[in-house]
């Protein structure tokens, strides 16, 4: 069962930055190439990357460089190409921070054609 409530997944297109900042987990909206469109406060605080430094950059290759591998970025690209992305797994962030155990849920909201990376601390 995902740490992201189902009603959040359903309402993604109607939510605004304040809604995302109010969540108790990281919310990162990325385009099909992985460029960050929205980076919420929780994610910013978790990994000490300011929102202004993250948005507009590639999540996998410039911000969370430790995710630039087959397990994470590879699964993301496969899901985007297939038009089906709903993958959840445990991971350890190691870039720019001390090792941080997290749970990641990558999700594509098909109706709005938007991609999301949700991150929850497992500490």
C-alpha positions in Angstrom: 0.0 0.0 0.0 1.4 3.4 -1.0 2.1 6.2 1.5 0.4 8.5 -1.0 -3.3 8.5 -0.3 -5.5 7.6 -3.2 -7.5 10.8 -3.1 -4.2 12.7 -3.6 -3.4 10.7 -6.7 -6.9 11.4 -8.1 -6.7 15.1 -7.4 -3.2 15.9 -8.6 -4.2 18.2 -11.5 -6.5 20.3 -9.2 -3.9 20.7 -6.5 -1.7 23.9 -6.1 1.7 24.5 -4.6 0.2 25.2 -1.1 -1.6 21.8 -1.2 1.6 20.1 -2.1 3.7 22.0 0.5 1.2 20.8 3.1 1.9 17.1 2.5 4.0 15.1 4.9 6.1 13.6 2.1 8.0 14.9 -0.9 6.2 15.8 -4.0 8.1 16.3 -7.2 6.4 16.9 -10.6 8.6 16.2 -13.6 8.1 16.3 -17.3 8.6 13.2 -19.5 12.4 13.9 -19.6 12.6 14.3 -15.8 12.8 18.1 -15.6 11.3 19.4 -12.4 8.1 21.4 -12.7 7.2 21.5 -9.0 9.3 20.7 -5.9 7.6 20.8 -2.6 8.8 22.1 0.8 9.1 18.6 2.4 11.4 17.4 -0.4 13.4 20.6 -0.2 13.9 20.2 3.6 14.6 16.4 3.4 17.5 16.8 1.0 18.6 20.4 1.7 18.0 21.5 -1.9 16.2 24.8 -2.2 13.1 24.8 -4.3 14.6 27.6 -6.5 17.6 25.5 -7.1 15.6 22.4 -8.1 12.8 23.6 -10.3 13.8 23.7 -14.0 16.6 21.1 -13.5 16.5 17.4 -14.2 15.6 15.5 -11.1 17.5 12.3 -12.0 20.7 13.8 -13.5 21.1 17.2 -11.8 19.2 17.2 -8.4 19.0 13.6 -7.1 22.0 12.4 -9.1 22.1 9.1 -7.1 18.8 8.2 -8.9 20.5 8.3 -12.3 20.5 4.5 -12.7 18.4 1.7 -14.1 16.5 1.1 -10.8 15.1 4.6 -10.7 15.6 6.7 -13.8 15.5 3.5 -16.0 12.1 2.5 -14.5 10.8 6.1 -14.9 11.8 6.2 -18.6 10.2 2.7 -19.2 7.0 3.8 -17.5 6.8 7.1 -19.4 7.4 5.3 -22.7 4.7 2.7 -21.9 2.3 5.4 -20.6 2.0 3.4 -17.4 4.0 4.4 -14.3 3.0 3.3 -10.9 6.2 2.0 -9.2 7.0 2.0 -5.5 10.2 0.9 -3.8 12.7 1.5 -1.0 15.8 3.5 -1.8 18.7 5.3 -0.2 19.5 8.9 -1.2 23.3 9.4 -1.1 23.8 12.6 -3.1 24.5 15.9 -1.2 23.2 14.4 2.1 24.2 11.8 4.5 22.6 8.5 3.4 18.8 8.9 3.7 16.5 5.9 3.6 13.4 6.7 1.7 10.4 5.2 0.0 9.8 6.3 -3.5 6.6 6.2 -5.5 6.8 7.2 -9.2 3.4 7.8 -10.7 2.0 9.0 -14.0 -1.4 10.6 -13.9 -2.6 9.5 -17.3 -5.6 11.9 -17.6 -3.3 15.0 -17.2 -0.3 13.3 -18.7 1.8 14.4 -15.7 4.6 12.5 -13.9 5.2 12.5 -10.2 7.9 11.3 -7.8 6.8 11.0 -4.2 9.3 10.6 -1.5 8.8 9.6 2.2 11.5 9.3 4.8 11.9 5.9 6.4 13.9 7.2 9.3 
